[in-house]
Amino acid sequence: RLAERRRTMDLPSDLQPVSMSVIDDLDLELFERQYLPNAIASDVLEKNNRSTEDKLKSLRFITTSGVPTMLGLLAVGKEPGMHIPGAYIQFLRIEGTELTDPVRSQKEIRGPLSQLLGRLGDILDANNNVSALITGTPIELKVSDYPLPALHQLCRNAILHRNYEGTSAPVRIYWFSDRIEIYNPGGPFGQVTKENFGQPGITDYRNSYLAEAMKVLGYVQRFGVGIQIARHELKKNGNPEPEFQIESTNILVTIRKREEK
């Protein structure tokens, strides 16, 4: 038992077994229908006669003793928040510029990764104002308050890089009338520091296996370039640069509304 405990302590956070959870807490139908076909080539799957439990072990969704890992619960858990209290997103749409102003809508976005990120995308899209840009040409151009690719990158970064251990705080997205604030309950990690945060080529992963799962599901294309993509999209859309407030235990990203020309 002591040797097993030591091995567990050496594991990265997203591969830690989650106590009091069992395989029945995983959505095995979602795992077989969605995750496996994206993670493993179809010809390999056709020849693979291993049990579902063996497949879960090979992808690190459960431990060798059959206990779900944090990765497994986040990726295909029926209700991840039951065992990982902070595994959800709190979304507020506020009519004004202060937290004390009236709240237009309030949502808690929950579920396994694909559902969580899909619902988040729908909410971001529904709240983003799109208008016609008058150019003096017969072609009507559409502009939005915020470029969705930038919002997706920064929100997904918060979900990916947050700390899931030792905190029950969710990722928070507060949409004000003049800005969006994205709060990530996880400070800089590894080689990323407050001083070099956001610099091209400087990246590290608190949850590297979760990053791979997000890539498998199509929500991450390339690692380590999310902030650069967000900056590029914001500039192209006419928004100011994103602002980062970095603390040891959390990061706050502020995205300002598009500047009218």
Secondary structure in CASP SS format (residue, H / E / C, confidence):
PFRMAT SS
TARGET T0000
AUTHOR 0000-0000-0000
METHOD secondary structure of the structure
MODEL  1
R C 1.00
L H 1.00
A H 1.00
E H 1.00
R H 1.00
R H 1.00
R H 1.00
T H 1.00
M H 1.00
D H 1.00
L C 1.00
P C 1.00
S H 1.00
D H 1.00
L H 1.00
Q C 1.00
P E 1.00
V C 1.00
S C 1.00
M C 1.00
S C 1.00
V C 1.00
I H 1.00
D H 1.00
D H 1.00
L E 1.00
D C 1.00
L H 1.00
E H 1.00
L H 1.00
F H 1.00
E H 1.00
R H 1.00
Q H 1.00
Y H 1.00
L H 1.00
P H 1.00
N H 1.00
A H 1.00
I C 1.00
A C 1.00
S H 1.00
D H 1.00
V H 1.00
L H 1.00
E H 1.00
K H 1.00
N C 1.00
N C 1.00
R C 1.00
S C 1.00
T H 1.00
E H 1.00
D H 1.00
K H 1.00
L H 1.00
K H 1.00
S H 1.00
L C 1.00
R C 1.00
F C 1.00
I E 1.00
T C 1.00
T C 1.00
S C 1.00
G C 1.00
V C 1.00
P E 1.00
T E 1.00
M H 1.00
L H 1.00
G H 1.00
L H 1.00
L H 1.00
A H 1.00
V H 1.00
G E 1.00
K C 1.00
E C 1.00
P H 1.00
G H 1.00
M H 1.00
H C 1.00
I C 1.00
P C 1.00
G C 1.00
A C 1.00
Y C 1.00
I E 1.00
Q E 1.00
F E 1.00
L E 1.00
R E 1.00
I E 1.00
E C 1.00
G C 1.00
T C 1.00
E C 1.00
L C 1.00
T C 1.00
D C 1.00
P C 1.00
V E 1.00
R E 1.00
S E 1.00
Q E 1.00
K E 1.00
E E 1.00
I E 1.00
R C 1.00
G C 1.00
P C 1.00
L H 1.00
S H 1.00
Q H 1.00
L H 1.00
L H 1.00
G H 1.00
R H 1.00
L H 1.00
G H 1.00
D H 1.00
I H 1.00
L H 1.00
D H 1.00
A H 1.00
N H 1.00
N C 1.00
N C 1.00
V E 1.00
S E 1.00
A E 1.00
L E 1.00
I C 1.00
T C 1.00
G C 1.00
T C 1.00
P C 1.00
I C 1.00
E C 1.00
L E 1.00
K E 1.00
V E 1.00
S E 1.00
D C 1.00
Y C 1.00
P C 1.00
L H 1.00
P H 1.00
A H 1.00
L H 1.00
H H 1.00
Q H 1.00
L H 1.00
C H 1.00
R H 1.00
N H 1.00
A H 1.00
I H 1.00
L H 1.00
H H 1.00
R C 1.00
N C 1.00
Y C 1.00
E C 1.00
G C 1.00
T C 1.00
S C 1.00
A C 1.00
P C 1.00
V E 1.00
R E 1.00
I E 1.00
Y E 1.00
W E 1.00
F C 1.00
S C 1.00
D C 1.00
R E 1.00
I E 1.00
E E 1.00
I E 1.00
Y E 1.00
N E 1.00
P C 1.00
G C 1.00
G C 1.00
P C 1.00
F C 1.00
G C 1.00
Q C 1.00
V C 1.00
T C 1.00
K C 1.00
E C 1.00
N C 1.00
F C 1.00
G C 1.00
Q C 1.00
P C 1.00
G C 1.00
I C 1.00
T C 1.00
D C 1.00
Y C 1.00
R C 1.00
N C 1.00
S H 1.00
Y H 1.00
L H 1.00
A H 1.00
E H 1.00
A H 1.00
M H 1.00
K H 1.00
V H 1.00
L C 1.00
G C 1.00
Y C 1.00
V C 1.00
Q C 1.00
R C 1.00
F C 1.00
G C 1.00
V C 1.00
G H 1.00
I H 1.00
Q H 1.00
I H 1.00
A H 1.00
R H 1.00
H H 1.00
E H 1.00
L H 1.00
K H 1.00
K H 1.00
N H 1.00
G C 1.00
N C 1.00
P C 1.00
E C 1.00
P C 1.00
E E 1.00
F E 1.00
Q E 1.00
I E 1.00
E C 1.00
S C 1.00
T C 1.00
N C 1.00
I E 1.00
L E 1.00
V E 1.00
T E 1.00
I E 1.00
R E 1.00
K C 1.00
R C 1.00
E C 1.00
E C 1.00
K C 1.00
END
